[in-house]
Amino acid sequence: MTISGITTCLWFDGQAQQAADFYVGLFDDAEMGDVSHLPDGSVLTAEFQLFGQKFLALNGGPHYTLTPAVSFQVFCDTQVEIDHLWSSLTSHGGHESRCGWCTDRFGVSWQVIPRVLPELLGHADAEVATYAHTAMLQMGRLVIDGLTPPAGDSVSEPSAPVNLSPTHDPL
């Protein structure tokens, strides 16, 4: 058996071309691929790539919908990148969630994450990790400066209480 790669297929109800165009226009490292049509001229599939990852947008009809059970993580270096991406994804019918999660107008779920977040959450200093975790749970769009304890201060948890019970769903 020779496997040459994996392509992520995203199921849409008549919006495959619009979604592919949106994603290709949103990310710098993106390109549009082939578009296939049905005999009536409507779009069946639109191929595209984001950061070298292949995607196929399929107009499969109303039978299935997208869910946050599958999401795409985008790691950003700056707050400007986070803010731009967040705003673009949540505009025109998208919506914000918690902990850096949002859903775009096509129903695709995204995690817009500062590249430093995994380092903070796994920090050797448990107080720094706890601070970052507690702060993240209180945010929708993640704010890099809000994930780290104030410089020069002793570490204390962010002010607002957070429900950390096992049944609490942060999304």
C-alpha positions in Angstrom: 0.0 0.0 0.0 1.3 3.4 -0.9 -0.4 6.3 1.0 0.6 9.7 -0.3 -1.1 11.9 2.3 -4.4 12.9 3.9 -6.9 15.6 2.7 -9.4 17.1 5.1 -12.9 17.1 3.6 -15.3 19.8 4.9 -19.0 19.2 4.2 -21.1 22.2 3.3 -24.6 22.8 2.0 -24.1 25.0 -1.1 -21.2 27.1 0.3 -18.1 25.1 -0.6 -16.8 27.6 -3.1 -17.5 30.6 -0.8 -15.8 28.9 2.1 -12.7 27.9 0.1 -12.4 31.5 -1.2 -12.8 32.9 2.3 -10.0 30.7 3.8 -7.6 31.2 0.9 -8.2 35.0 1.2 -7.7 34.9 5.0 -4.3 33.1 5.3 -1.1 34.2 3.6 0.1 30.7 3.0 -2.9 29.5 1.0 -3.8 28.6 -2.5 -6.9 27.6 -4.4 -7.0 24.3 -6.3 -9.4 22.7 -8.7 -13.1 23.3 -8.6 -15.4 20.6 -9.9 -19.0 21.2 -11.1 -22.1 19.2 -11.4 -23.8 19.0 -14.9 -26.1 21.9 -13.9 -23.0 24.1 -13.4 -23.2 24.3 -9.6 -20.0 23.7 -7.6 -19.6 20.1 -6.2 -16.1 20.5 -4.8 -13.4 23.2 -4.3 -9.9 22.1 -3.4 -7.6 24.4 -1.5 -4.4 24.4 0.7 -3.7 26.2 3.9 0.0 26.0 5.1 0.6 23.0 2.8 -2.4 21.1 4.2 -4.9 20.0 1.5 -8.6 20.5 2.0 -11.6 19.6 -0.1 -14.8 21.7 0.4 -17.7 19.5 -0.7 -21.3 20.7 -1.3 -22.8 17.5 0.1 -26.2 19.0 1.1 -28.1 19.4 4.4 -27.6 15.9 5.6 -24.6 16.7 7.9 -23.4 19.8 9.7 -20.1 20.8 11.1 -19.5 20.6 14.9 -16.9 22.0 17.4 -15.9 18.3 18.0 -13.5 19.0 15.1 -11.6 22.3 15.1 -8.6 23.9 13.5 -5.9 25.3 15.7 -4.1 28.4 14.4 -1.0 29.5 16.4 -0.3 33.3 16.3 2.8 35.1 17.4 1.3 38.5 18.2 -1.9 40.0 19.5 -2.4 41.8 16.2 -2.5 38.4 14.4 -4.9 37.0 17.0 -7.2 40.1 16.8 -7.2 40.1 12.9 -7.9 36.4 12.6 -10.6 36.4 15.4 -12.3 39.4 13.9 -12.3 37.9 10.4 -13.6 34.5 11.5 -16.4 35.8 13.7 -17.7 38.5 11.4 -20.6 38.1 9.0 -22.4 35.4 11.0 -19.6 33.7 12.8 -19.6 33.6 16.6 -17.3 33.8 19.6 -17.0 31.1 22.1 -14.6 30.7 25.1 -10.9 29.8 25.6 -9.9 31.0 22.1 -12.6 29.0 20.3 -14.8 30.5 17.6 -17.0 29.4 14.7 -16.9 31.1 11.3 -20.0 31.9 9.2 -19.7 28.5 7.5 -19.8 26.5 10.7 -16.1 25.6 10.9 -14.7 25.8 14.4 -11.3 27.4 15.1 -9.0 27.7 18.0 -7.0 31.0 17.7 -4.2 30.5 20.1 -1.1 32.5 21.1 2.0 30.4 20.2 3.2 31.0 23.8 0.0 29.4 25.4 1.2 25.7 25.5 4.5 26.9 27.2 2.5 28.9 29.8 0.1 26.0 30.5 3.0 23.6 31.0 5.2 26.1 32.8 7.6 24.6 35.4 6.3 27.1 37.9 2.9 25.7 38.8 1.6 29.2 39.8 2.4 30.6 36.3 0.6 27.6 34.7 -2.4 28.0 37.0 -2.6 31.7 36.3 -2.5 31.1 32.5 -5.1 28.3 32.8 -7.5 30.3 35.0 -7.1 33.4 32.8 -7.7 31.4 29.6 -11.0 30.0 31.0 -12.3 33.5 31.5 -11.6 34.8 28.0 -13.3 34.4 24.7 -10.6 35.9 22.3 -7.3 35.2 24.0 -5.2 38.2 25.1 -1.5 37.4 25.4 -0.9 40.0 28.1 -3.7 38.6 30.2 -2.3 35.1 30.2 0.8 36.0 32.1 1.1 37.3 35.6 1.9 41.0 35.9 5.7 41.6 35.8 7.3 42.0 39.2 4.1 40.9 41.1 3.8 37.8 43.0 1.6 35.3 41.1 -2.0 35.3 42.1 -5.0 34.0 40.2 -7.0 36.4 37.9 -9.8 38.1 39.8 -13.0 36.6 38.4 -13.9 33.1 39.7 -14.2 30.3 37.3 -16.2 27.1 37.6 -13.7 24.3 37.3 -16.1 21.4 38.1 -15.8 18.3 36.0 -19.2 19.0 34.4 -18.3 22.6 33.4 -18.0 22.9 29.6 -15.8 26.0 28.9 -17.1 26.1 25.3 
